[in-house]
């Protein structure tokens, strides 16, 4: 058993690790509940920072206690990788926000997040009406990727089998007005149904802050860099432009 634990720990740390998709942000590329293996050798395995922890547990034990001991912390170090991160790669990383209150977790014990890489160091990134732009050019959108829509009906309810077939998620509804997540292809098909009166993209207007879904840098005290820190009024659909940071000495700088 001791040998099995050591071998499994080395494999998960240096070579490959299994993850499960917890949320629908990557649909339909990855679905909730999907299991996948992630290579550690492509970008270089990160060495443990908090080595004293329960085997096969992340930050919390099944009975609700902390799964690691913070008394021993090693410096951040990553082994050389086979390649660099490229645009459109699907990557796993740790939630940066958990460095702050109330978690104060070390890097290797923060929640795992699975997203798609949109920009690399030196790129200028912006979002205009939910379309990502890199260096002024529209980035390719994933096939069958889901977007938000407002759907107005004549009052007749949707057949659950149709929603399941089109892979449509209902986020909420007030009377005859629904908020749905679906692909452009599904929206085009749904628009042909007789009970659908209109379908419009669910976009937050440019220059409008969304207090229910704030984006960094929101004007919170812990994010204020100076006393006159501006309120950029960015949101998830209209953001930036920002320059993605990079190390000094790299040659692909874009001002």
C-alpha positions as CSV (number, residue, x, y, z in Angstrom):
1,X,0.0,0.0,0.0
2,X,2.9,2.4,0.8
3,X,4.5,1.7,-2.5
4,X,1.2,2.2,-4.3
5,X,0.7,5.6,-2.6
6,X,4.2,6.8,-3.4
7,X,4.0,5.6,-7.1
8,X,0.6,7.2,-7.6
9,X,1.8,10.5,-6.0
10,X,4.8,10.6,-8.3
11,X,2.7,9.9,-11.4
12,X,0.1,12.6,-10.4
13,X,2.9,15.1,-9.6
14,X,5.3,14.6,-12.5
15,X,3.4,13.0,-15.4
16,X,-0.4,12.9,-15.6
17,X,-3.4,13.7,-13.3
18,X,-7.2,13.1,-13.6
19,X,-9.7,15.9,-13.3
20,X,-13.5,16.2,-13.4
21,X,-15.3,19.1,-15.0
22,X,-17.2,20.9,-12.2
23,X,-19.1,23.6,-14.1
24,X,-20.6,24.4,-17.5
25,X,-18.3,27.2,-18.6
26,X,-16.5,25.0,-21.2
27,X,-19.7,23.6,-22.8
28,X,-20.0,22.1,-25.3
29,X,-16.2,21.4,-25.6
30,X,-16.2,19.9,-22.1
31,X,-19.4,18.9,-20.3
32,X,-20.2,18.9,-16.5
33,X,-19.1,15.6,-15.1
34,X,-16.6,14.8,-17.9
35,X,-13.4,13.1,-16.7
36,X,-10.1,13.9,-18.4
37,X,-6.4,13.3,-18.0
38,X,-4.1,16.3,-18.0
39,X,-0.4,16.0,-19.0
40,X,2.1,17.5,-16.6
41,X,5.1,17.1,-18.9
42,X,3.9,19.4,-21.8
43,X,4.3,22.6,-19.9
44,X,6.5,21.3,-17.1
45,X,5.4,19.8,-13.8
46,X,5.1,22.1,-10.9
47,X,6.8,20.9,-7.8
48,X,4.7,20.7,-4.5
49,X,4.8,23.8,-2.4
50,X,3.0,22.3,0.6
51,X,4.4,18.7,0.7
52,X,2.8,17.7,4.0
53,X,-0.7,16.8,3.2
54,X,-3.2,13.8,3.1
55,X,-2.6,11.6,0.0
56,X,-5.0,12.1,-2.9
57,X,-6.7,15.1,-1.3
58,X,-6.5,18.7,-2.6
59,X,-7.3,21.4,0.0
60,X,-10.1,19.9,2.1
61,X,-10.7,16.5,3.6
62,X,-14.1,14.7,3.2
63,X,-14.9,15.6,6.8
64,X,-14.4,19.3,6.2
65,X,-10.9,20.0,7.7
66,X,-7.8,21.3,5.9
67,X,-6.1,18.6,4.0
68,X,-2.6,20.1,4.2
69,X,-0.2,21.5,6.8
70,X,1.0,25.0,6.0
71,X,4.0,24.8,8.4
72,X,6.3,23.6,5.6
73,X,6.3,25.6,2.4
74,X,8.8,25.1,-0.5
75,X,9.7,27.7,-3.1
76,X,7.8,27.8,-6.4
77,X,9.6,25.7,-9.0
78,X,8.5,24.2,-12.3
79,X,10.4,21.6,-14.3
80,X,11.2,22.3,-18.0
81,X,8.4,21.4,-20.3
82,X,8.1,20.0,-23.8
83,X,6.3,23.0,-25.2
84,X,4.9,26.4,-24.3
85,X,1.3,27.3,-23.8
86,X,-0.4,28.2,-27.2
87,X,-3.5,30.1,-27.9
88,X,-6.7,27.9,-27.9
89,X,-5.0,25.3,-25.6
90,X,-7.3,24.0,-22.9
91,X,-5.4,24.4,-19.6
92,X,-5.8,23.6,-15.9
93,X,-4.6,26.2,-13.4
94,X,-5.3,27.3,-9.8
95,X,-7.8,30.0,-8.9
96,X,-5.9,33.3,-8.2
97,X,-8.6,34.7,-6.0
98,X,-8.1,32.1,-3.4
99,X,-4.8,33.8,-2.4
100,X,-7.0,36.4,-0.7
101,X,-9.4,36.3,2.2
102,X,-11.1,34.1,3.4
103,X,-8.9,31.2,2.0
104,X,-5.3,32.4,2.0
105,X,-4.4,29.1,0.3
106,X,-0.9,28.4,-1.2
107,X,-0.7,28.1,-5.0
108,X,-0.8,24.3,-5.2
109,X,-3.9,24.1,-2.9
110,X,-6.2,26.5,-4.6
111,X,-9.2,25.3,-6.5
112,X,-8.5,23.8,-10.0
113,X,-10.0,25.7,-12.9
114,X,-10.2,24.5,-16.5
115,X,-10.3,27.2,-19.2
116,X,-9.2,27.9,-22.8
117,X,-6.1,30.0,-23.3
118,X,-7.0,33.1,-25.3
119,X,-3.8,35.2,-25.2
120,X,-0.1,34.7,-24.5
121,X,2.6,37.0,-23.0
122,X,2.8,40.3,-24.8
123,X,-0.6,40.1,-26.5
124,X,-3.2,42.8,-26.2
125,X,-6.6,41.3,-25.3
126,X,-10.0,42.8,-25.3
127,X,-13.6,41.6,-25.4
128,X,-16.2,43.5,-27.5
129,X,-19.8,42.3,-27.2
130,X,-18.7,38.8,-26.1
131,X,-16.2,38.4,-28.9
132,X,-12.6,38.0,-27.9
133,X,-10.0,40.1,-29.8
134,X,-6.3,39.5,-29.7
135,X,-4.1,42.3,-31.1
136,X,-7.1,43.8,-32.8
137,X,-8.2,40.6,-34.6
138,X,-11.2,38.5,-33.6
139,X,-10.1,35.2,-32.0
140,X,-11.6,32.0,-33.3
141,X,-14.6,30.8,-31.3
142,X,-14.9,27.1,-30.3
143,X,-17.4,25.1,-32.4
144,X,-20.7,24.6,-30.6
145,X,-19.6,26.9,-27.8
146,X,-22.5,28.1,-25.6
147,X,-23.6,31.7,-25.3
148,X,-26.3,33.5,-23.4
149,X,-29.6,34.4,-25.0
150,X,-32.9,36.0,-23.9
151,X,-35.8,34.0,-25.4
152,X,-39.4,35.4,-25.5
153,X,-42.2,32.9,-26.0
154,X,-46.0,33.1,-26.5
155,X,-46.5,31.4,-23.2
156,X,-46.3,27.8,-24.3
157,X,-43.8,25.8,-22.4
158,X,-40.8,24.1,-24.0
159,X,-40.7,20.3,-24.4
160,X,-37.8,19.1,-22.1
161,X,-36.8,16.5,-24.8
162,X,-36.2,19.3,-27.3
163,X,-34.1,21.3,-24.8
164,X,-32.1,18.2,-24.1
165,X,-31.6,17.4,-27.8
166,X,-30.4,21.0,-28.5
167,X,-28.3,21.0,-25.3
168,X,-30.0,24.1,-24.0
169,X,-29.6,25.2,-20.4
170,X,-32.3,27.4,-18.8
171,X,-30.7,29.9,-16.3
172,X,-33.9,31.5,-15.3
173,X,-37.3,32.8,-16.5
174,X,-39.8,35.4,-15.7
175,X,-43.2,34.7,-17.3
176,X,-42.7,34.3,-21.0
177,X,-39.0,35.5,-21.0
178,X,-36.2,33.0,-20.5
179,X,-32.5,33.3,-20.1
180,X,-30.8,30.4,-21.8
181,X,-27.3,29.1,-22.6
182,X,-26.9,27.5,-26.0
183,X,-24.8,27.3,-29.2
184,X,-25.5,29.6,-32.2
185,X,-26.7,26.5,-34.1
186,X,-29.2,25.6,-31.3
187,X,-30.4,29.2,-31.2
188,X,-31.0,29.2,-35.0
189,X,-33.0,25.9,-34.6
190,X,-35.0,27.1,-31.6
191,X,-36.0,30.3,-33.5
192,X,-38.0,28.1,-36.0
193,X,-40.4,26.8,-33.3
194,X,-43.8,28.3,-33.3
195,X,-43.9,29.2,-29.6
196,X,-40.7,31.4,-29.9
197,X,-41.4,35.0,-30.6
198,X,-37.8,36.4,-30.4
199,X,-34.2,35.4,-29.5
200,X,-31.6,38.0,-28.7
201,X,-28.0,37.7,-27.3
202,X,-27.8,38.3,-23.5
203,X,-25.1,41.0,-23.5
204,X,-24.1,43.5,-20.9
205,X,-23.7,46.9,-22.5
206,X,-20.3,48.5,-22.9
207,X,-19.5,51.0,-20.1
208,X,-21.8,49.3,-17.7
209,X,-20.6,47.6,-14.5
210,X,-22.3,44.4,-13.5
211,X,-22.5,44.3,-9.7
212,X,-23.8,40.7,-9.7
213,X,-20.9,39.5,-11.9
214,X,-17.9,41.8,-11.4
215,X,-14.7,41.4,-13.3
216,X,-11.1,42.4,-12.3
217,X,-10.1,45.1,-11.6
218,X,-13.4,45.9,-9.8
219,X,-13.3,49.0,-7.6
220,X,-12.9,47.1,-4.3
221,X,-10.6,48.4,-1.5
222,X,-8.3,45.4,-1.7
223,X,-7.7,46.0,-5.5
224,X,-7.1,49.7,-5.3
225,X,-3.6,50.5,-6.5
226,X,-3.8,54.2,-5.7
227,X,-6.3,56.4,-3.8
228,X,-7.6,57.5,-7.3
229,X,-8.0,54.0,-8.7
230,X,-10.4,54.3,-11.6
231,X,-13.6,52.4,-12.1
232,X,-13.1,51.0,-15.6
233,X,-16.8,49.8,-15.9
234,X,-15.8,46.6,-17.6
235,X,-18.0,43.5,-17.7
236,X,-17.9,39.9,-19.0
237,X,-19.0,41.0,-22.4
238,X,-17.0,44.2,-22.9
239,X,-13.6,44.2,-21.3
240,X,-10.2,45.8,-21.8
241,X,-8.0,46.3,-23.7
242,X,-5.3,44.9,-21.5
243,X,-1.7,43.8,-22.2
244,X,-0.9,40.3,-21.0
245,X,2.3,40.5,-18.8
246,X,5.5,38.8,-19.8
247,X,9.0,38.3,-18.5
248,X,11.6,40.9,-19.3
249,X,13.7,40.1,-22.3
250,X,11.1,38.4,-24.4
251,X,11.0,39.7,-27.9
252,X,7.3,39.6,-28.8
253,X,6.4,42.8,-27.0
254,X,3.3,44.5,-28.4
255,X,2.7,48.1,-27.0
